[in-house]
Every structure is written in C-alpha cells, then in structure tokens.
Amino acid sequence: MSKGANLSVMDQRAAARHSVDFVVIGEHRSLGDIKAHIVNVSANGFMTEGDMPLQKGERLSLRLPVAGMIEAHLIWSLGGRSGFQFERILRPNDFIDMVEAMQPRATVRKYR
C-alpha cells in the first residue's frame, strides 16, 4: 500500500509547473541533511537536479517559502534529476506566492 499522497497520475501531471532556481536543505530520517536544487515546482511536487541519495518512496522534509515545513516523497530519479510529490497539494494563492519567493526564472501570472 502506498504511503504517499493519494493523487491519480492524471492529477499529478495536470498541475502547472514553474521553472525556479532554489536550493534548500531537506531532512531525511536516517541520512540527515540533504541539499536539494529545485528546478521546477507545481502545487503537487517538484523536480531537482543533482545527485539525490534516496530510493524511490523515501521521504524528505523541507522548509519552503510560504508553504512552510512540508514532506515530499521521491517518485522517480533518472540521470541526475529527481521528481518528488508533496504530502499535500498547495493552495493556489500560497503556491503562486511560494513560486515568486523561489526566484523564478520566468514570470508567474497571478490569477486572483
């Protein structure tokens, strides 16, 4: 039985992704601190670039702007990139504010 967020594949892929350039230190229960370079983010999760010493399904706790402390689990890892799914979906307004705080590479439109 999966212990991650219960999102269908369609729900996961439907969320808009935004390019960012954000480095954060995550906490792993047995490995301790892990540096993560987030390169894109959606309300459902994020993708990192660089080595990720985790196995599929392992969890990482992160403190992100606006969202605060949130847990994510590794969905996939290939060729120096890794995809994580948040434990919960971020609210639209919080997500937009978070992306802006993460120094986006591209402009984010506000739909408020």
Buried (B, 14 or more C-beta within 10 A) or exposed (E): EEEBBEBEEEEBEEBEBBBBEBEBEBBBEEEEEBEBBBBBBBBBBBBBBEEBEBEEEBBBBBEBBBBEEBBBBBBEBEEEBBBBBBBBBBEEEBBBBBBBBBEBEEEBEEEE
